[in-house]
Amino acid sequence: MVDRVRITDAAVKVVDTLRAVHGPLLFHQSGGCCDGSAPMCYPEKEFRVGPQDVLLGRIAACDFYMGAAQFDYWQHTQLIIDVVPGRGSGFSLEAPEGVRFLTRSRLFTDDEAAALEAAGPPARGG
């Protein structure tokens, strides 16, 4: 099985800390400019997933969604969610911790791309 999205061990530790405070979480990456295109972490009950959102998978027991327009652009890459020192300018839960999530990526191999195509498109939200 090929994962469309993965997470680093360092980012998992931040997610675990946030979950202890906020409960169940989800990630969303939109196609907005600037920090709008960064992965954002929200309390699961406080973010409304829409029919235009694509479920890429689960990381650290959190659903990870991406806006459909963004997915069209990134569908050939595996996303790797990481964390770095600093603050983003969005509303993501990690900001008060002095860190921010970011997306690293790599292109799928031909074999991985074929496996994903055979599996069919990812589910939509909403």
N, C-alpha and C positions, 0 to 999 in steps of 0.2 A: 504494500500500500504506500502510495506517495502522499506526503503531507503538503498541502498548499501553504500552510503556515506552521512555523515552529517558534520556540522561545528559548532563550539562553538561560542557564542556571542562575545567573545574576538577576535576570528579570523575574524569574519564578520567585526568588526571595522577596522582591518588592511586591509582587502580586500577593504572596502569602501574608505579608504585613498589612496590605490594604484590605484584604478579605477579613482579617481579624477585626478590623475597625468597622468596615462598611457592609459586611456580609457578601452574598453572591455578587459577582462582577461580570461584566462583558467588555469586550473591546470593539471599537468601531474605527475604521479608517475611511474618511470621506475623500472626495476629490477636490476639496477646497484649497485655496492657496496658503502658503506659509505653513503655520502649525496645523491648519485644517487638514493637511495631507499626512500628518503624523498619526500614529496609532493613539487613540484616546481610550482611557479606562474609566468606566462609569459603574455606579451601582446598577445591578441588573434591572431593578424595578424602576429606575429613573431615566431610562433611555428607551424610547419607542423605536423599535426596528420597523422599517417600512418595506413595502413590497419591492422597492428598487434596491434593497440591500441584499448582498450575496453572503451566505454563510460559508466561509472558507474552511472552518474547522474549529477545533477546541485546543486551547493552550492553557496549561496550568488550571484546568477545570473551568475555563471561561470560554464561552462562544466568542468567535472572532468574525465580525462582519466587515464588509467593504462595500462602499457605494458601487452600483452597477457600472457607472461610467469609468470609475477608477479601475474596477476589475477588468473591463475591456482592455485597458492599457497594460495591466500587470498580470494578466492571466498566464503568461508564459514564464513566470518567475515564482520561485519559492520565497516567501517572506520569512525573515528571521527577526523576531521581535527581541530587541536588546534594551538595555538601560545604560544611560551615561549620566555623569554629574551635570548639574545645571537645571535651569527651569525653562520650560516651554511657555508659550503665552496662551495656551488653551485652558480648558476646564477639566483636564484629565486629573484624576485623583492623586497621582504621584507628585504633583507640583509642590505641595507643602513639604515633601520629604527631601527636597533639594536635588531630585533626579528627574529625568524625563525618559519616557520610552521613545525609541526610534526604530525604524524599519530598515533592516539591511536586506539585500536580496541577491539571488543568483538565478541564472537561467536554468530551467529544467533541461535535463539531458533528453535526447531523442527518445530513449526508452521510457523515461518518466512521463514525457509529454504524451506518448502513445498510451500509456497506462491510464493517464487522466482522461484522455479522450474516450477510451473504452468504458470508463466508469460513468461517463455522462456529465452534464453540467452540475455545478454545485446548487444546493437548495437556495431558494429566495426566502427573505424574511417576510414579516407582516402577517 
